[in-house]
Amino acid sequence: LVKKITSWSNKLRTTLALSSTKGEYKVLYEAAKNITYICRLYQELGLS
């Protein structure tokens, strides 16, 4: 029984880690989009 619980626990941790990593990539992607938008806006306004 202990082996099964340990195995399940390890699978859960792996799933959470992958989910967390995926969330971090989404945040980085959104940040990059915002930075790109701001850079283009500055260029259009002649501020860069």
CHARMM internal coordinates of N, CA and C (Angstrom, degrees):
IC EDIT
DIST 1 N 1 CA 1.4641
DIST 1 CA 1 C 1.5278
ANGL 1 N 1 CA 1 C 110.75
DIST 1 C 2 N 1.3261
ANGL 1 CA 1 C 2 N 117.37
DIHE 1 N 1 CA 1 C 2 N -39.90
DIST 2 N 2 CA 1.4663
ANGL 1 C 2 N 2 CA 120.66
DIHE 1 CA 1 C 2 N 2 CA -178.86
DIST 2 CA 2 C 1.5216
ANGL 2 N 2 CA 2 C 110.61
DIHE 1 C 2 N 2 CA 2 C -63.87
DIST 2 C 3 N 1.3438
ANGL 2 CA 2 C 3 N 116.98
DIHE 2 N 2 CA 2 C 3 N -39.36
DIST 3 N 3 CA 1.4663
ANGL 2 C 3 N 3 CA 120.35
DIHE 2 CA 2 C 3 N 3 CA 178.71
DIST 3 CA 3 C 1.5253
ANGL 3 N 3 CA 3 C 110.72
DIHE 2 C 3 N 3 CA 3 C -62.00
DIST 3 C 4 N 1.3297
ANGL 3 CA 3 C 4 N 116.77
DIHE 3 N 3 CA 3 C 4 N -40.86
DIST 4 N 4 CA 1.4652
ANGL 3 C 4 N 4 CA 120.29
DIHE 3 CA 3 C 4 N 4 CA -179.86
DIST 4 CA 4 C 1.5247
ANGL 4 N 4 CA 4 C 110.96
DIHE 3 C 4 N 4 CA 4 C -65.92
DIST 4 C 5 N 1.3098
ANGL 4 CA 4 C 5 N 117.02
DIHE 4 N 4 CA 4 C 5 N -41.22
DIST 5 N 5 CA 1.4691
ANGL 4 C 5 N 5 CA 120.54
DIHE 4 CA 4 C 5 N 5 CA 178.93
DIST 5 CA 5 C 1.5228
ANGL 5 N 5 CA 5 C 110.10
DIHE 4 C 5 N 5 CA 5 C -65.63
DIST 5 C 6 N 1.3309
ANGL 5 CA 5 C 6 N 116.91
DIHE 5 N 5 CA 5 C 6 N -42.86
DIST 6 N 6 CA 1.4655
ANGL 5 C 6 N 6 CA 120.74
DIHE 5 CA 5 C 6 N 6 CA 178.99
DIST 6 CA 6 C 1.5191
ANGL 6 N 6 CA 6 C 110.34
DIHE 5 C 6 N 6 CA 6 C -62.97
DIST 6 C 7 N 1.3319
ANGL 6 CA 6 C 7 N 116.50
DIHE 6 N 6 CA 6 C 7 N -43.38
DIST 7 N 7 CA 1.4625
ANGL 6 C 7 N 7 CA 120.94
DIHE 6 CA 6 C 7 N 7 CA 178.90
DIST 7 CA 7 C 1.5254
ANGL 7 N 7 CA 7 C 110.55
DIHE 6 C 7 N 7 CA 7 C -61.12
DIST 7 C 8 N 1.3301
ANGL 7 CA 7 C 8 N 117.12
DIHE 7 N 7 CA 7 C 8 N -45.67
DIST 8 N 8 CA 1.4611
ANGL 7 C 8 N 8 CA 121.31
DIHE 7 CA 7 C 8 N 8 CA 179.54
DIST 8 CA 8 C 1.5215
ANGL 8 N 8 CA 8 C 110.29
DIHE 7 C 8 N 8 CA 8 C -62.86
DIST 8 C 9 N 1.3229
ANGL 8 CA 8 C 9 N 116.41
DIHE 8 N 8 CA 8 C 9 N -41.60
DIST 9 N 9 CA 1.4620
ANGL 8 C 9 N 9 CA 121.39
DIHE 8 CA 8 C 9 N 9 CA -179.69
DIST 9 CA 9 C 1.5226
ANGL 9 N 9 CA 9 C 110.88
DIHE 8 C 9 N 9 CA 9 C -62.63
DIST 9 C 10 N 1.3223
ANGL 9 CA 9 C 10 N 117.24
DIHE 9 N 9 CA 9 C 10 N -42.48
DIST 10 N 10 CA 1.4633
ANGL 9 C 10 N 10 CA 120.96
DIHE 9 CA 9 C 10 N 10 CA 178.88
DIST 10 CA 10 C 1.5223
ANGL 10 N 10 CA 10 C 111.19
DIHE 9 C 10 N 10 CA 10 C -64.87
DIST 10 C 11 N 1.3298
ANGL 10 CA 10 C 11 N 117.27
DIHE 10 N 10 CA 10 C 11 N -40.28
DIST 11 N 11 CA 1.4665
ANGL 10 C 11 N 11 CA 120.78
DIHE 10 CA 10 C 11 N 11 CA 177.66
DIST 11 CA 11 C 1.5234
ANGL 11 N 11 CA 11 C 110.46
DIHE 10 C 11 N 11 CA 11 C -63.67
DIST 11 C 12 N 1.3153
ANGL 11 CA 11 C 12 N 116.64
DIHE 11 N 11 CA 11 C 12 N -40.78
DIST 12 N 12 CA 1.4582
ANGL 11 C 12 N 12 CA 121.08
DIHE 11 CA 11 C 12 N 12 CA 179.23
DIST 12 CA 12 C 1.5238
ANGL 12 N 12 CA 12 C 110.37
DIHE 11 C 12 N 12 CA 12 C -62.92
DIST 12 C 13 N 1.3285
ANGL 12 CA 12 C 13 N 117.06
DIHE 12 N 12 CA 12 C 13 N -44.12
DIST 13 N 13 CA 1.4688
ANGL 12 C 13 N 13 CA 120.50
DIHE 12 CA 12 C 13 N 13 CA 179.17
DIST 13 CA 13 C 1.5198
ANGL 13 N 13 CA 13 C 111.25
DIHE 12 C 13 N 13 CA 13 C -62.11
DIST 13 C 14 N 1.3338
ANGL 13 CA 13 C 14 N 116.90
DIHE 13 N 13 CA 13 C 14 N -41.83
DIST 14 N 14 CA 1.4605
ANGL 13 C 14 N 14 CA 120.78
DIHE 13 CA 13 C 14 N 14 CA 178.51
DIST 14 CA 14 C 1.5188
ANGL 14 N 14 CA 14 C 110.19
DIHE 13 C 14 N 14 CA 14 C -61.98
DIST 14 C 15 N 1.3308
ANGL 14 CA 14 C 15 N 116.80
DIHE 14 N 14 CA 14 C 15 N -44.32
DIST 15 N 15 CA 1.4610
ANGL 14 C 15 N 15 CA 121.25
DIHE 14 CA 14 C 15 N 15 CA 179.35
DIST 15 CA 15 C 1.5235
ANGL 15 N 15 CA 15 C 110.69
DIHE 14 C 15 N 15 CA 15 C -62.69
DIST 15 C 16 N 1.3202
ANGL 15 CA 15 C 16 N 117.14
DIHE 15 N 15 CA 15 C 16 N -43.87
DIST 16 N 16 CA 1.4604
ANGL 15 C 16 N 16 CA 120.27
DIHE 15 CA 15 C 16 N 16 CA 179.23
DIST 16 CA 16 C 1.5200
ANGL 16 N 16 CA 16 C 111.01
DIHE 15 C 16 N 16 CA 16 C -64.80
DIST 16 C 17 N 1.3231
ANGL 16 CA 16 C 17 N 117.54
DIHE 16 N 16 CA 16 C 17 N -39.23
DIST 17 N 17 CA 1.4608
ANGL 16 C 17 N 17 CA 120.90
DIHE 16 CA 16 C 17 N 17 CA 179.64
DIST 17 CA 17 C 1.5206
ANGL 17 N 17 CA 17 C 110.25
DIHE 16 C 17 N 17 CA 17 C -64.32
DIST 17 C 18 N 1.3267
ANGL 17 CA 17 C 18 N 117.00
DIHE 17 N 17 CA 17 C 18 N -43.80
DIST 18 N 18 CA 1.4612
ANGL 17 C 18 N 18 CA 120.22
DIHE 17 CA 17 C 18 N 18 CA 178.94
DIST 18 CA 18 C 1.5172
ANGL 18 N 18 CA 18 C 110.59
DIHE 17 C 18 N 18 CA 18 C -64.70
DIST 18 C 19 N 1.3219
ANGL 18 CA 18 C 19 N 116.73
DIHE 18 N 18 CA 18 C 19 N -40.93
DIST 19 N 19 CA 1.4537
ANGL 18 C 19 N 19 CA 121.26
DIHE 18 CA 18 C 19 N 19 CA 179.38
DIST 19 CA 19 C 1.5250
ANGL 19 N 19 CA 19 C 110.40
DIHE 18 C 19 N 19 CA 19 C -64.65
DIST 19 C 20 N 1.3137
ANGL 19 CA 19 C 20 N 116.73
DIHE 19 N 19 CA 19 C 20 N -41.29
DIST 20 N 20 CA 1.4608
ANGL 19 C 20 N 20 CA 121.71
DIHE 19 CA 19 C 20 N 20 CA 178.95
DIST 20 CA 20 C 1.5220
ANGL 20 N 20 CA 20 C 110.64
DIHE 19 C 20 N 20 CA 20 C -64.54
DIST 20 C 21 N 1.3252
ANGL 20 CA 20 C 21 N 116.26
DIHE 20 N 20 CA 20 C 21 N -43.51
DIST 21 N 21 CA 1.4639
ANGL 20 C 21 N 21 CA 120.79
DIHE 20 CA 20 C 21 N 21 CA 179.23
DIST 21 CA 21 C 1.5205
ANGL 21 N 21 CA 21 C 110.24
DIHE 20 C 21 N 21 CA 21 C -62.76
DIST 21 C 22 N 1.3152
ANGL 21 CA 21 C 22 N 116.72
DIHE 21 N 21 CA 21 C 22 N -42.23
DIST 22 N 22 CA 1.4629
ANGL 21 C 22 N 22 CA 120.93
DIHE 21 CA 21 C 22 N 22 CA 178.84
DIST 22 CA 22 C 1.5270
ANGL 22 N 22 CA 22 C 110.24
DIHE 21 C 22 N 22 CA 22 C -61.27
DIST 22 C 23 N 1.3190
ANGL 22 CA 22 C 23 N 116.40
DIHE 22 N 22 CA 22 C 23 N -41.87
DIST 23 N 23 CA 1.4624
ANGL 22 C 23 N 23 CA 120.63
DIHE 22 CA 22 C 23 N 23 CA 177.92
DIST 23 CA 23 C 1.5143
ANGL 23 N 23 CA 23 C 111.99
DIHE 22 C 23 N 23 CA 23 C -63.76
DIST 23 C 24 N 1.3269
ANGL 23 CA 23 C 24 N 116.48
DIHE 23 N 23 CA 23 C 24 N -39.27
DIST 24 N 24 CA 1.4652
ANGL 23 C 24 N 24 CA 120.13
DIHE 23 CA 23 C 24 N 24 CA 178.76
DIST 24 CA 24 C 1.5237
ANGL 24 N 24 CA 24 C 111.01
DIHE 23 C 24 N 24 CA 24 C -65.64
DIST 24 C 25 N 1.3363
ANGL 24 CA 24 C 25 N 117.09
DIHE 24 N 24 CA 24 C 25 N -39.53
DIST 25 N 25 CA 1.4614
ANGL 24 C 25 N 25 CA 120.06
DIHE 24 CA 24 C 25 N 25 CA 177.10
DIST 25 CA 25 C 1.5244
ANGL 25 N 25 CA 25 C 110.89
DIHE 24 C 25 N 25 CA 25 C -62.94
DIST 25 C 26 N 1.3174
ANGL 25 CA 25 C 26 N 117.08
DIHE 25 N 25 CA 25 C 26 N -39.12
DIST 26 N 26 CA 1.4669
ANGL 25 C 26 N 26 CA 120.35
DIHE 25 CA 25 C 26 N 26 CA 178.69
DIST 26 CA 26 C 1.5261
ANGL 26 N 26 CA 26 C 110.53
DIHE 25 C 26 N 26 CA 26 C -63.42
DIST 26 C 27 N 1.3203
ANGL 26 CA 26 C 27 N 116.94
DIHE 26 N 26 CA 26 C 27 N -42.08
DIST 27 N 27 CA 1.4656
ANGL 26 C 27 N 27 CA 121.06
DIHE 26 CA 26 C 27 N 27 CA 179.00
DIST 27 CA 27 C 1.5225
ANGL 27 N 27 CA 27 C 110.17
DIHE 26 C 27 N 27 CA 27 C -63.95
DIST 27 C 28 N 1.3361
ANGL 27 CA 27 C 28 N 117.16
DIHE 27 N 27 CA 27 C 28 N -44.00
DIST 28 N 28 CA 1.4673
ANGL 27 C 28 N 28 CA 120.58
DIHE 27 CA 27 C 28 N 28 CA 178.83
DIST 28 CA 28 C 1.5213
ANGL 28 N 28 CA 28 C 111.16
DIHE 27 C 28 N 28 CA 28 C -62.95
DIST 28 C 29 N 1.3269
ANGL 28 CA 28 C 29 N 116.89
DIHE 28 N 28 CA 28 C 29 N -39.93
DIST 29 N 29 CA 1.4586
ANGL 28 C 29 N 29 CA 121.34
DIHE 28 CA 28 C 29 N 29 CA 178.94
DIST 29 CA 29 C 1.5266
ANGL 29 N 29 CA 29 C 110.73
DIHE 28 C 29 N 29 CA 29 C -62.35
DIST 29 C 30 N 1.3189
ANGL 29 CA 29 C 30 N 116.48
DIHE 29 N 29 CA 29 C 30 N -45.89
DIST 30 N 30 CA 1.4649
ANGL 29 C 30 N 30 CA 120.25
DIHE 29 CA 29 C 30 N 30 CA 179.01
DIST 30 CA 30 C 1.5258
ANGL 30 N 30 CA 30 C 111.12
DIHE 29 C 30 N 30 CA 30 C -63.95
DIST 30 C 31 N 1.3114
ANGL 30 CA 30 C 31 N 117.45
DIHE 30 N 30 CA 30 C 31 N -39.14
DIST 31 N 31 CA 1.4686
ANGL 30 C 31 N 31 CA 120.94
DIHE 30 CA 30 C 31 N 31 CA 178.12
DIST 31 CA 31 C 1.5230
ANGL 31 N 31 CA 31 C 110.24
DIHE 30 C 31 N 31 CA 31 C -63.98
DIST 31 C 32 N 1.3206
ANGL 31 CA 31 C 32 N 117.21
DIHE 31 N 31 CA 31 C 32 N -42.10
DIST 32 N 32 CA 1.4687
ANGL 31 C 32 N 32 CA 120.94
DIHE 31 CA 31 C 32 N 32 CA 178.94
DIST 32 CA 32 C 1.5267
ANGL 32 N 32 CA 32 C 110.66
DIHE 31 C 32 N 32 CA 32 C -63.66
DIST 32 C 33 N 1.3319
ANGL 32 CA 32 C 33 N 116.99
DIHE 32 N 32 CA 32 C 33 N -40.04
DIST 33 N 33 CA 1.4693
ANGL 32 C 33 N 33 CA 119.89
DIHE 32 CA 32 C 33 N 33 CA 177.44
DIST 33 CA 33 C 1.5226
ANGL 33 N 33 CA 33 C 110.65
DIHE 32 C 33 N 33 CA 33 C -62.10
DIST 33 C 34 N 1.3275
ANGL 33 CA 33 C 34 N 117.01
DIHE 33 N 33 CA 33 C 34 N -42.62
DIST 34 N 34 CA 1.4620
ANGL 33 C 34 N 34 CA 120.67
DIHE 33 CA 33 C 34 N 34 CA -180.00
DIST 34 CA 34 C 1.5225
ANGL 34 N 34 CA 34 C 111.43
DIHE 33 C 34 N 34 CA 34 C -65.37
DIST 34 C 35 N 1.3091
ANGL 34 CA 34 C 35 N 117.25
DIHE 34 N 34 CA 34 C 35 N -41.66
DIST 35 N 35 CA 1.4690
ANGL 34 C 35 N 35 CA 120.96
DIHE 34 CA 34 C 35 N 35 CA 178.88
DIST 35 CA 35 C 1.5174
ANGL 35 N 35 CA 35 C 110.20
DIHE 34 C 35 N 35 CA 35 C -63.63
DIST 35 C 36 N 1.3302
ANGL 35 CA 35 C 36 N 116.57
DIHE 35 N 35 CA 35 C 36 N -43.07
DIST 36 N 36 CA 1.4661
ANGL 35 C 36 N 36 CA 120.69
DIHE 35 CA 35 C 36 N 36 CA 178.32
DIST 36 CA 36 C 1.5227
ANGL 36 N 36 CA 36 C 110.35
DIHE 35 C 36 N 36 CA 36 C -61.00
DIST 36 C 37 N 1.3232
ANGL 36 CA 36 C 37 N 117.13
DIHE 36 N 36 CA 36 C 37 N -43.53
DIST 37 N 37 CA 1.4615
ANGL 36 C 37 N 37 CA 121.59
DIHE 36 CA 36 C 37 N 37 CA 179.23
DIST 37 CA 37 C 1.5291
ANGL 37 N 37 CA 37 C 110.76
DIHE 36 C 37 N 37 CA 37 C -61.03
DIST 37 C 38 N 1.3169
ANGL 37 CA 37 C 38 N 116.77
DIHE 37 N 37 CA 37 C 38 N -46.13
DIST 38 N 38 CA 1.4662
ANGL 37 C 38 N 38 CA 120.93
DIHE 37 CA 37 C 38 N 38 CA -178.67
DIST 38 CA 38 C 1.5240
ANGL 38 N 38 CA 38 C 110.69
DIHE 37 C 38 N 38 CA 38 C -65.08
DIST 38 C 39 N 1.3274
ANGL 38 CA 38 C 39 N 117.38
DIHE 38 N 38 CA 38 C 39 N -41.02
DIST 39 N 39 CA 1.4694
ANGL 38 C 39 N 39 CA 120.47
DIHE 38 CA 38 C 39 N 39 CA 178.46
DIST 39 CA 39 C 1.5217
ANGL 39 N 39 CA 39 C 111.10
DIHE 38 C 39 N 39 CA 39 C -61.92
DIST 39 C 40 N 1.3280
ANGL 39 CA 39 C 40 N 116.46
DIHE 39 N 39 CA 39 C 40 N -43.46
DIST 40 N 40 CA 1.4717
ANGL 39 C 40 N 40 CA 119.84
DIHE 39 CA 39 C 40 N 40 CA 178.97
DIST 40 CA 40 C 1.5276
ANGL 40 N 40 CA 40 C 111.26
DIHE 39 C 40 N 40 CA 40 C -66.30
DIST 40 C 41 N 1.3156
ANGL 40 CA 40 C 41 N 116.97
DIHE 40 N 40 CA 40 C 41 N -38.55
DIST 41 N 41 CA 1.4567
ANGL 40 C 41 N 41 CA 120.99
DIHE 40 CA 40 C 41 N 41 CA 177.93
DIST 41 CA 41 C 1.5283
ANGL 41 N 41 CA 41 C 110.36
DIHE 40 C 41 N 41 CA 41 C -62.39
DIST 41 C 42 N 1.3306
ANGL 41 CA 41 C 42 N 116.67
DIHE 41 N 41 CA 41 C 42 N -45.30
DIST 42 N 42 CA 1.4696
ANGL 41 C 42 N 42 CA 120.96
DIHE 41 CA 41 C 42 N 42 CA 177.98
DIST 42 CA 42 C 1.5219
ANGL 42 N 42 CA 42 C 110.85
DIHE 41 C 42 N 42 CA 42 C -60.49
DIST 42 C 43 N 1.3352
ANGL 42 CA 42 C 43 N 117.02
DIHE 42 N 42 CA 42 C 43 N -40.82
DIST 43 N 43 CA 1.4635
ANGL 42 C 43 N 43 CA 120.25
DIHE 42 CA 42 C 43 N 43 CA 179.04
DIST 43 CA 43 C 1.5227
ANGL 43 N 43 CA 43 C 110.71
DIHE 42 C 43 N 43 CA 43 C -63.62
DIST 43 C 44 N 1.3249
ANGL 43 CA 43 C 44 N 117.03
DIHE 43 N 43 CA 43 C 44 N -43.86
DIST 44 N 44 CA 1.4604
ANGL 43 C 44 N 44 CA 120.69
DIHE 43 CA 43 C 44 N 44 CA 179.82
DIST 44 CA 44 C 1.5227
ANGL 44 N 44 CA 44 C 111.71
DIHE 43 C 44 N 44 CA 44 C -64.38
DIST 44 C 45 N 1.3194
ANGL 44 CA 44 C 45 N 116.71
DIHE 44 N 44 CA 44 C 45 N -32.69
DIST 45 N 45 CA 1.4599
ANGL 44 C 45 N 45 CA 120.74
DIHE 44 CA 44 C 45 N 45 CA 179.22
DIST 45 CA 45 C 1.5285
ANGL 45 N 45 CA 45 C 112.16
DIHE 44 C 45 N 45 CA 45 C -85.12
DIST 45 C 46 N 1.3281
ANGL 45 CA 45 C 46 N 116.10
DIHE 45 N 45 CA 45 C 46 N -3.35
DIST 46 N 46 CA 1.4615
ANGL 45 C 46 N 46 CA 120.57
DIHE 45 CA 45 C 46 N 46 CA 179.83
DIST 46 CA 46 C 1.5168
ANGL 46 N 46 CA 46 C 113.27
DIHE 45 C 46 N 46 CA 46 C 73.38
DIST 46 C 47 N 1.3120
ANGL 46 CA 46 C 47 N 117.46
DIHE 46 N 46 CA 46 C 47 N 27.05
DIST 47 N 47 CA 1.4583
ANGL 46 C 47 N 47 CA 121.14
DIHE 46 CA 46 C 47 N 47 CA -177.35
DIST 47 CA 47 C 1.5260
ANGL 47 N 47 CA 47 C 113.21
DIHE 46 C 47 N 47 CA 47 C -98.55
DIST 47 C 48 N 1.3138
ANGL 47 CA 47 C 48 N 117.69
DIHE 47 N 47 CA 47 C 48 N -2.54
DIST 48 N 48 CA 1.4676
ANGL 47 C 48 N 48 CA 118.07
DIHE 47 CA 47 C 48 N 48 CA -178.15
DIST 48 CA 48 C 1.5083
ANGL 48 N 48 CA 48 C 111.13
DIHE 47 C 48 N 48 CA 48 C -103.25
END
COOR INIT
IC SEED 1 N 1 CA 1 C
IC BUILD
